[in-house]
Amino acid sequence: MVGKKRFSSILVVLLILVLSMTALSACTNGQQSVNETTSEEKITLKLSICDPDTADDPYAIGANTFIQLVEAKTNGRVEVKLYPSNQLGSERDVIEGISLGTVEMGLITNAPISGFVPQFQALDLPFIFTTNEEAFKVLDGEFGENLLTKLEDRNIKGLGFAEGGFRHMINNIRPINAPEDTKGVKFRVMENPIYIAMFKALGSNATPMAWGETFTAVQQKTIDGLEIPIPVIHQSKYQEVTEYLSLTNHTYSPLVFMISMKTWNQLPEDIQKAIQESVDEAIPIQRAKNAENVKRLLADLENQGMIVNEVENLELFRASVQSVYTEFESTIGKDIIDALFEAINN
């Protein structure tokens, strides 16, 4: 009798174990982790940009074009949720999150990337590109590809370079036609050593300042002006508080599509292929739309009263900032700077 009771108890225990394992298996299969993603499972990715999601914004154009392409290519298996206006944190925070794997994707300005990969500072050097097409040639070629691979040391995969566009000088003192016109003008600059060095080399008063403080500082005449791309001038309504817009083209600002290596390595190969192809196709579309917008927005800024001038001789500016190239050789690497100018000149 005792034996039968013991046998019955063992059967009950075994039955409980089987039922527990079945339940656990059902839970696991119903909610797979990303690294167990099957070819048919839906994948959701978060994509961060720093600017608002508006029709004229270069970040928003690039992000939304990519989203439309990748969702179409994967028949909806990939859903990309856009988080504009730094909702996931500042660009520096987002880069750090992508590196750690806590944020999946970003379309990020070049300047903050250099805080993680110093070689990206090469693209912030002043007056290196004369046209958009020249920048495209370098960024889409071997130099740009080699630069993107350096992100992998920070556990980030660089997917390609979209366009932020050329940056220009706006101020309330005078039009800028030659380097000496910048002397004594107090320009707000990004908190970036190359931008500070460039304006100091030109002879102006470089004033590092957070972006959120800049509009009020111009209004209150704490600063005389700043440097900024045309779409951002228009979007932020700087035409209401600044008089002169000089098309200095002093820095071409690329935007980098990036994805966490942690996320990338967990995706099926067909999804990786679709993401890369979507970025490759989105970039020329974004660049073309941005060029159209810049032309239209520039005309509107003039119509609203800004005094716009072309700069006839950018070589004078380039000669004035040669010391900046030398100053940052040790940080960027002379080999990187040499390779950049070789790519430009070829």
VENWOJO-V178897 format. One record per backbone hydrogen bond with DSSP energy under -1.0 kcal/mol. CO is the residue of the C=O (numbers start at 0). NH is the residue of the N-H. E is the energy in kcal/mol with one decimal. If there is no record, write none. Layout:
co=CO nh=NH e=E
co=CO nh=NH e=E
This chain:
co=0 nh=4 e=-2.1
co=1 nh=5 e=-2.5
co=2 nh=6 e=-2.5
co=3 nh=7 e=-2.5
co=4 nh=8 e=-2.4
co=5 nh=9 e=-2.2
co=6 nh=10 e=-2.2
co=7 nh=11 e=-2.1
co=8 nh=12 e=-2.5
co=9 nh=13 e=-2.6
co=10 nh=14 e=-2.4
co=11 nh=15 e=-2.4
co=12 nh=16 e=-2.3
co=13 nh=17 e=-2.5
co=14 nh=18 e=-2.4
co=15 nh=19 e=-2.3
co=16 nh=20 e=-2.4
co=17 nh=21 e=-2.2
co=18 nh=22 e=-2.2
co=19 nh=23 e=-2.5
co=20 nh=24 e=-2.5
co=21 nh=25 e=-2.2
co=22 nh=26 e=-2.2
co=23 nh=27 e=-2.5
co=24 nh=28 e=-2.5
co=25 nh=29 e=-1.6
co=26 nh=30 e=-1.0
co=32 nh=35 e=-1.8
co=33 nh=36 e=-2.0
co=42 nh=78 e=-3.2
co=44 nh=80 e=-3.1
co=45 nh=104 e=-1.8
co=46 nh=82 e=-3.1
co=47 nh=106 e=-2.3
co=48 nh=85 e=-1.9
co=50 nh=84 e=-2.4
co=51 nh=53 e=-1.7
co=56 nh=60 e=-2.7
co=57 nh=61 e=-2.1
co=58 nh=62 e=-2.8
co=59 nh=63 e=-2.7
co=60 nh=64 e=-2.1
co=61 nh=65 e=-2.2
co=62 nh=66 e=-2.5
co=63 nh=67 e=-2.3
co=64 nh=68 e=-2.1
co=65 nh=69 e=-2.9
co=66 nh=70 e=-2.2
co=67 nh=71 e=-1.6
co=68 nh=72 e=-2.8
co=69 nh=73 e=-1.6
co=70 nh=75 e=-2.7
co=71 nh=74 e=-1.3
co=73 nh=76 e=-1.9
co=76 nh=42 e=-3.6
co=78 nh=44 e=-2.7
co=80 nh=46 e=-2.8
co=82 nh=48 e=-1.9
co=83 nh=86 e=-1.3
co=85 nh=88 e=-1.6
co=89 nh=93 e=-2.7
co=90 nh=94 e=-2.6
co=91 nh=95 e=-2.2
co=92 nh=96 e=-2.4
co=93 nh=97 e=-2.8
co=94 nh=98 e=-2.4
co=95 nh=99 e=-2.0
co=96 nh=100 e=-1.4
co=96 nh=101 e=-2.1
co=96 nh=102 e=-1.4
co=103 nh=259 e=-2.6
co=104 nh=47 e=-1.8
co=105 nh=257 e=-2.5
co=107 nh=255 e=-3.2
co=109 nh=113 e=-1.1
co=111 nh=114 e=-1.2
co=112 nh=115 e=-2.3
co=112 nh=116 e=-2.5
co=116 nh=119 e=-2.2
co=117 nh=120 e=-2.1
co=118 nh=121 e=-1.6
co=119 nh=122 e=-1.3
co=120 nh=123 e=-1.5
co=121 nh=124 e=-1.0
co=130 nh=134 e=-1.6
co=131 nh=135 e=-2.6
co=132 nh=136 e=-2.2
co=133 nh=137 e=-1.7
co=134 nh=138 e=-2.8
co=135 nh=139 e=-2.7
co=137 nh=143 e=-1.7
co=140 nh=144 e=-2.2
co=141 nh=145 e=-2.5
co=142 nh=146 e=-2.1
co=143 nh=147 e=-2.3
co=144 nh=148 e=-1.7
co=147 nh=150 e=-1.5
co=148 nh=151 e=-1.4
co=150 nh=153 e=-2.0
co=150 nh=155 e=-1.5
co=151 nh=154 e=-1.8
co=154 nh=260 e=-2.4
co=156 nh=258 e=-2.1
co=159 nh=256 e=-2.5
co=161 nh=254 e=-1.8
co=164 nh=252 e=-2.3
co=166 nh=249 e=-1.1
co=167 nh=227 e=-2.5
co=168 nh=245 e=-3.0
co=169 nh=225 e=-2.1
co=170 nh=243 e=-2.6
co=177 nh=180 e=-1.8
co=178 nh=181 e=-1.8
co=179 nh=182 e=-1.0
co=181 nh=184 e=-2.0
co=184 nh=186 e=-1.1
co=184 nh=204 e=-2.4
co=185 nh=223 e=-2.3
co=185 nh=224 e=-1.6
co=186 nh=206 e=-3.0
co=188 nh=208 e=-1.6
co=189 nh=191 e=-2.8
co=191 nh=195 e=-2.2
co=192 nh=196 e=-2.4
co=193 nh=197 e=-2.5
co=194 nh=198 e=-2.0
co=195 nh=199 e=-1.9
co=196 nh=200 e=-2.4
co=197 nh=201 e=-1.7
co=198 nh=203 e=-2.1
co=202 nh=183 e=-1.4
co=203 nh=205 e=-1.1
co=204 nh=186 e=-1.3
co=206 nh=188 e=-1.7
co=209 nh=212 e=-1.4
co=210 nh=213 e=-1.4
co=212 nh=216 e=-1.7
co=213 nh=217 e=-2.1
co=214 nh=218 e=-2.4
co=215 nh=219 e=-2.6
co=216 nh=221 e=-2.2
co=216 nh=222 e=-1.3
co=217 nh=220 e=-1.3
co=223 nh=171 e=-1.6
co=224 nh=187 e=-2.9
co=225 nh=169 e=-2.9
co=227 nh=167 e=-2.1
co=228 nh=232 e=-1.9
co=229 nh=233 e=-2.2
co=230 nh=234 e=-2.6
co=231 nh=235 e=-2.4
co=232 nh=237 e=-2.4
co=236 nh=239 e=-1.5
co=237 nh=240 e=-1.2
co=237 nh=241 e=-1.7
co=242 nh=306 e=-3.0
co=243 nh=170 e=-1.7
co=244 nh=308 e=-2.1
co=245 nh=168 e=-1.4
co=245 nh=247 e=-2.2
co=249 nh=126 e=-3.7
co=250 nh=166 e=-2.5
co=252 nh=163 e=-2.4
co=252 nh=164 e=-1.2
co=253 nh=109 e=-1.5
co=254 nh=161 e=-3.2
co=255 nh=107 e=-2.3
co=256 nh=158 e=-3.0
co=257 nh=105 e=-2.0
co=258 nh=156 e=-3.0
co=259 nh=263 e=-3.0
co=260 nh=264 e=-2.7
co=263 nh=266 e=-1.5
co=267 nh=271 e=-2.3
co=268 nh=272 e=-2.5
co=269 nh=273 e=-1.8
co=270 nh=274 e=-2.5
co=271 nh=275 e=-2.6
co=272 nh=276 e=-2.5
co=273 nh=277 e=-2.1
co=274 nh=278 e=-2.2
co=275 nh=279 e=-2.6
co=276 nh=280 e=-2.1
co=277 nh=281 e=-2.2
co=278 nh=282 e=-2.1
co=281 nh=285 e=-3.0
co=282 nh=286 e=-2.6
co=283 nh=287 e=-2.1
co=284 nh=288 e=-2.4
co=285 nh=289 e=-2.5
co=286 nh=290 e=-2.2
co=287 nh=291 e=-2.0
co=288 nh=292 e=-2.5
co=289 nh=293 e=-2.8
co=290 nh=294 e=-1.9
co=291 nh=295 e=-2.1
co=292 nh=296 e=-3.5
co=293 nh=297 e=-2.5
co=294 nh=298 e=-1.6
co=295 nh=299 e=-1.8
co=296 nh=300 e=-2.4
co=297 nh=301 e=-2.0
co=298 nh=302 e=-2.2
co=299 nh=303 e=-1.7
co=300 nh=305 e=-2.2
co=301 nh=304 e=-1.7
co=306 nh=244 e=-2.8
co=308 nh=246 e=-2.6
co=313 nh=317 e=-2.4
co=314 nh=318 e=-2.4
co=315 nh=319 e=-1.3
co=320 nh=323 e=-1.4
co=321 nh=325 e=-1.5
co=322 nh=326 e=-2.5
co=323 nh=327 e=-1.6
co=325 nh=328 e=-1.3
co=327 nh=331 e=-2.7
co=328 nh=332 e=-2.5
co=332 nh=336 e=-2.1
co=333 nh=337 e=-2.8
co=334 nh=338 e=-2.1
co=335 nh=339 e=-2.2
co=336 nh=340 e=-2.3
co=337 nh=341 e=-2.2
co=338 nh=342 e=-2.2
co=339 nh=343 e=-2.1
co=340 nh=344 e=-2.4
co=341 nh=345 e=-1.6
